[in-house]
Amino acid sequence: MSRVLFLKLAQQDVIAKCDAAKVGISALEKLPDGGTRLVCQSSAGAVLMTQKFKGKIIANDARRERFRPAFSRH
């Protein structure tokens, strides 16, 4: 399973939910058309967050800006 999720949520909401679930974040990226790209540190974390964010997931082909995310949390 991929560790990447594209979400219809603001970054601070994604961080709060991941913290509450104790899921590590590898990268967090704001999408130009709205929403957030989340890369979990583990595939198990991605599975858990897929369940938690049900209804907030957008297509994996969402448009991204060209940059390298600088956000990492353990």
N, C-alpha and C positions, 0 to 999 in steps of 0.2 A: 504494500500500500504506500502511496505517496504521503510525504509529510507535509505537503502544501495544501492550504485551504484558502479560497477566495471568499471573502465574507462581506455582507452588506451591513457592516458595523464600523464605527469609529475606532481608531487605534486604542484609545484609552479603555473602551469597553472590552476589546479583545484582551488587553493586558489584564484587566480586572478578572475576567472569566478564567483565563489561564492561571493566574495566581491562585484563585479560589480552588481550582481543580489540581493545583500543584503540577502543572504541565510546563515544562521548559520551552522557551521560545528561542529558536535559532536566528530568525530574521522576521522583521515586521516592516511592511512597505505600504505606504498610502497609494491607492490607485487613482489615476487622473480622472476617472469617471465616477469616483465615489467608492468608498469601501476600503478594505484592507486585505493585503496578502499576508498570510501567516504561514511561517515554516516552523513546525514543531521540532523539538530536539529528538524525538523518537516517533516511530510509527505507531506505537501503543498510545502515545499522547495524541497523535493525529486522529486515531480511531475514537478516543474519548471525546475530543473536541468536536468531531463530526457529529456525534450524538448530541452534545450540548448546544451546538450551533444549528441544529436542524431547523430548516426554514429560513436561515440567514445565509446559506451557501449560494454563491453565484458560480457561473460557468468558469471552468479552468482556462478558457481562452480570453479572459478579461484583459483589456488593454493595460499595459504597464509602461511606466516611464523608464528610460534608460539610465540606470544608476545602480551602484552596488550598495545594498543596505548596510548600515553601520550599527544596527541595533542587535544586541545579543544579551540574553538573560539566562542565568543558571538557576 
